[in-house]
Amino acid sequence: MLFSAFHQKEIVSDDATIQELRKFEVEAPSSFILIRNSTAKFSLIIMALNSPWMVVFSSMFAVALLALGKISRMSLFQAAEKFVENIESNPDGCLQPA
């Protein structure tokens, strides 16, 4: 998060867009700039918090389903086997990028 807060790299390569961003920085009221910065900051925080919670709750849910007999281990193994069989490999033996 510190990296994103202090890093001043231009993400856009289009000159017109860069000019629009600079024009916004100069002409926009400070409240608009604050809203933009706060939105970006909070969206990064939400994404950072959402991922670990999703992993924890999904794991707990999967274990509960497994314990209740809603998921069989054999069906998981068969699904994994079908997934691996359907992955296309390139001639070099490496997997294709997604």
Secondary structure, 3 states (H helix, E strand, C coil): CHHHHHCCCCCCCCHHHHHHHHHHHHHCCHHHHHHHHHHHHHHHHHHHHHHHHHHHHHHHHHHHHHHHCCCCHHHHHHHHHHHHHHCCECCCCCECCC
